[in-house]
Amino acid sequence: MDRPNSKELDIIIPAFRMHSQIFDNLFDGIEQKDVLTRIEGRTNHIIWMTGNLVNCRYWLAGTIGIPDVDPNDHLFGMAKALDESLEYPSLKELQAQWHTISPKVYKRLVQTSDETLAEPIEIGMKVDFVEQNKLNMIGMTIDRESYLFGQIGLMRRILGYPGVSYTINNALDY
């Protein structure tokens, strides 16, 4: 494993890489007919959750100075809710976008300095105990990814699929 430039990221880098590893496992065996399924019309569907995961990676990219923009930001940016009247990208498109932005983010995270991590970033949270700096926003993004992974894992089980595998792809280095 690459050692991050900042000791502050010692816990983030393994979490980031684990998410990168497990991402494709989330969709193993899922049939196209199920990716837009909502339970009792109340849950988000797998495509919306996946789009949010990809958007997290693009948001993280922007936070650490990568200029790439989520091609689906109009659908997922700024915590946009699911809108069934909109056409969402395919699962394959979203997977490709994840694997395009993730190596760039990983490389930049490993290179990021303590000074950059301490830089303030305004996101309007207004929570007294959360300092709005880049380090905390990186951590909160990883937390959001974890939440979405759990949601997709739950949808897998509800839809009759086995749980998510923790099989590691040793060729994936981000």
C-alpha positions as CSV (number, residue, x, y, z in Angstrom):
1,M,0.0,0.0,0.0
2,D,1.2,3.5,-0.8
3,R,2.0,5.6,2.3
4,P,0.2,8.9,2.3
5,N,2.2,12.1,2.5
6,S,0.0,13.1,5.4
7,K,-0.3,10.9,8.5
8,E,-3.8,12.3,8.9
9,L,-4.9,10.0,6.0
10,D,-3.6,6.8,7.4
11,I,-7.2,5.7,8.2
12,I,-8.7,7.2,5.0
13,I,-6.5,5.5,2.5
14,P,-7.4,1.9,3.5
15,A,-11.1,2.8,3.6
16,F,-10.9,4.5,0.2
17,R,-9.2,1.5,-1.3
18,M,-11.6,-1.0,0.3
19,H,-14.5,0.9,-1.2
20,S,-12.8,0.9,-4.6
21,Q,-12.3,-2.9,-4.2
22,I,-15.9,-3.7,-3.1
23,F,-17.6,-1.3,-5.6
24,D,-17.9,-3.8,-8.4
25,N,-18.8,-6.6,-6.0
26,L,-22.0,-4.6,-5.1
27,F,-23.4,-5.4,-8.6
28,D,-22.2,-8.9,-9.1
29,G,-25.1,-10.9,-10.5
30,I,-27.6,-8.1,-10.4
31,E,-30.0,-8.3,-13.3
32,Q,-30.9,-5.2,-15.4
33,K,-34.6,-5.6,-14.4
34,D,-33.6,-4.9,-10.7
35,V,-31.5,-1.8,-11.0
36,L,-34.5,0.5,-11.1
37,T,-36.6,-1.4,-8.6
38,R,-37.9,0.6,-5.6
39,I,-39.3,-1.2,-2.6
40,E,-42.9,-0.2,-2.0
41,G,-42.1,3.0,-4.0
42,R,-40.2,4.3,-0.9
43,T,-36.6,3.4,-1.4
44,N,-34.1,4.8,-3.9
45,H,-33.1,2.4,-6.6
46,I,-29.7,0.9,-7.2
47,I,-28.9,3.2,-10.1
48,W,-29.6,6.3,-8.0
49,M,-27.5,5.0,-5.1
50,T,-24.7,4.1,-7.5
51,G,-24.9,7.6,-9.1
52,N,-24.5,9.1,-5.7
53,L,-21.4,7.0,-5.0
54,V,-19.9,8.2,-8.2
55,N,-20.8,11.7,-7.3
56,C,-19.1,11.3,-4.0
57,R,-15.9,10.5,-5.7
58,Y,-16.2,13.5,-8.0
59,W,-17.0,15.8,-5.1
60,L,-13.9,14.4,-3.3
61,A,-11.9,15.1,-6.4
62,G,-13.0,18.7,-6.5
63,T,-12.2,19.1,-2.8
64,I,-8.6,18.1,-3.3
65,G,-8.1,20.1,-6.5
66,I,-8.9,17.7,-9.3
67,P,-10.8,19.7,-11.9
68,D,-12.9,16.7,-13.3
69,V,-16.6,17.2,-13.1
70,D,-19.2,14.5,-12.6
71,P,-20.9,14.1,-16.0
72,N,-24.1,13.4,-14.1
73,D,-23.9,16.2,-11.5
74,H,-27.2,17.5,-12.7
75,L,-28.8,14.3,-11.5
76,F,-26.8,13.6,-8.3
77,G,-25.0,16.8,-7.2
78,M,-25.9,18.8,-4.1
79,A,-27.9,15.9,-2.6
80,K,-30.6,15.8,-5.3
81,A,-33.4,13.5,-4.6
82,L,-34.5,10.6,-6.8
83,D,-36.8,11.9,-9.6
84,E,-38.5,9.1,-11.4
85,S,-39.3,11.4,-14.3
86,L,-35.6,11.7,-15.2
87,E,-33.6,9.2,-17.2
88,Y,-30.6,8.0,-15.3
89,P,-27.3,6.6,-16.7
90,S,-26.8,2.8,-17.0
91,L,-25.0,0.8,-14.3
92,K,-22.2,0.2,-16.8
93,E,-21.8,3.9,-17.4
94,L,-21.7,4.6,-13.7
95,Q,-19.2,1.8,-13.1
96,A,-16.9,3.2,-15.9
97,Q,-17.1,6.7,-14.4
98,W,-16.2,5.3,-10.9
99,H,-13.1,3.6,-12.3
100,T,-12.2,6.8,-14.3
101,I,-12.2,9.2,-11.3
102,S,-11.2,6.9,-8.5
103,P,-7.5,6.3,-9.5
104,K,-7.1,10.1,-9.9
105,V,-8.5,10.8,-6.5
106,Y,-6.4,8.0,-4.9
107,K,-3.2,9.4,-6.4
108,R,-4.0,12.9,-5.2
109,L,-5.0,11.7,-1.7
110,V,-1.7,10.0,-1.3
111,Q,0.1,13.2,-2.3
112,T,-2.0,15.6,-0.2
113,S,-0.2,17.6,2.5
114,D,-1.3,18.4,6.0
115,E,-1.6,22.1,4.9
116,T,-4.1,21.2,2.2
117,L,-6.1,19.0,4.6
118,A,-6.3,21.9,7.1
119,E,-7.7,24.3,4.5
120,P,-11.2,25.5,5.3
121,I,-14.1,24.4,3.0
122,E,-17.6,25.8,3.3
123,I,-20.4,23.4,2.7
124,G,-23.0,24.9,4.9
125,M,-23.2,22.2,7.5
126,K,-23.4,24.6,10.4
127,V,-22.5,21.8,13.0
128,D,-20.5,23.3,15.8
129,F,-18.5,20.2,16.5
130,V,-17.5,19.6,12.8
131,E,-14.7,21.9,11.7
132,Q,-15.3,22.5,8.0
133,N,-11.9,21.7,6.6
134,K,-10.8,19.4,3.8
135,L,-9.8,16.6,6.1
136,N,-13.2,16.4,7.7
137,M,-14.9,16.6,4.4
138,I,-12.8,13.7,3.1
139,G,-13.8,11.7,6.1
140,M,-17.5,12.5,5.7
141,T,-17.4,11.6,2.1
142,I,-16.0,8.1,3.0
143,D,-18.8,7.9,5.5
144,R,-21.4,8.7,2.9
145,E,-19.9,6.0,0.6
146,S,-20.2,3.5,3.5
147,Y,-23.8,4.4,4.0
148,L,-24.6,3.9,0.3
149,F,-22.7,0.6,0.2
150,G,-24.9,-0.6,3.0
151,Q,-28.0,0.6,1.2
152,I,-27.0,-1.3,-1.9
153,G,-26.1,-4.4,0.2
154,L,-29.6,-4.3,1.8
155,M,-31.3,-3.9,-1.6
156,R,-29.3,-7.0,-2.9
157,R,-30.8,-9.0,0.0
158,I,-34.3,-7.7,-0.4
159,L,-34.2,-8.5,-4.1
160,G,-33.1,-12.1,-3.4
161,Y,-29.3,-11.8,-4.2
162,P,-26.6,-13.0,-1.9
163,G,-24.8,-10.5,0.3
164,V,-21.9,-8.5,-1.0
165,S,-18.6,-10.4,-1.5
166,Y,-15.4,-9.0,0.0
167,T,-13.3,-10.6,-2.7
168,I,-10.3,-8.4,-3.5
169,N,-9.1,-7.7,-7.0
170,N,-5.3,-7.6,-6.5
171,A,-4.9,-5.9,-9.9
172,L,-6.8,-2.8,-8.7
173,D,-4.3,-0.5,-7.2
174,Y,-6.5,2.3,-6.0
